[in-house]
Amino acid sequence: MYTLGSVRLQRLKTQGTQSSRPHNAKKGISPVIATIILIAITIVIAIAVAGWVFGLFGSYSRTQAVTIVASASSCTPSSCQIMVSNQGGSAVTVVSASINGMSASSLGGTQTISAGGSGTVVVYFPSSNSYIAGQTVQVQLGLSNGNTLSTTLVVNSS
């Protein structure tokens, strides 16, 4: 029994068994487990940030994979037939062309390339220029998405 001023306090016993754990023991996870959890969380966050920054997930990428297939393209003294492959998610249109820096006189063939498809664009040389077999020409195509494709081809005899 304890006395505090004029108030008497009695020590009450709780029902049930006494805990075998000492009063100064701590509850919680061990420092080793806490360290492993923190390292795992740090690694997951680092992978997520790296994926976003370097575009590994591709969700923020808006570039279209439109390329010239040089092995399937050819030139004659009057025109070039350019095979264009579109591996992007939307169709693109060839809106302009130039040969050696000069605008082409006209375009023919497939000018709109559907998503996942390919087509041949015919680029006619300007009438003021004449090219001979064996000469190399630099062909540039302007696309509706603002990109420019470029390739170098050799003029064939026919």
Phi, psi and omega in degrees: 000140182242147179240128178233097184066233179265002181262133178256127178252138176247142178282120180265142176265136178274150179283156180098184184270156177283146178288141178278353181280135177292158184293338182263004179288145183257144173263154178136183181271156182287157179299328179294314179296318179298320179295317179298318179296316180296319178295318179297317179296319179297318179296316179298317179294320180296320178294318179296317179293317179296319178297320180288316183293314185269003175070030181292334183274341175074358182287336180261002182276125180244010180280145179256138182272079177252124183224160173266130176269094186296327182292338180256006181255151180207164179230145171244174180299345182247342184198168174236138174254111186253120175275122181245130180247132181242104177262009180280185184265356180216158182290150175231154180240137174279116186256341180206162177209151175217150178239122182051038177086354179256139181299140178289152181289325177195166177244148175218181179076205181281115181258340175251122181255118182287162180297130180077007183244187177213163180197163180255125177255129178261123180249118181268134181292151173299142185295337181284343182254140174235135181243147181247160181301137180094346179282143177265143178231144176261117182250131177237136177244131175264131183255160181293340180272004178095350180280159177235131176254145183219144175207158176247128181232159178257133179287127177270166183287334180225000000 
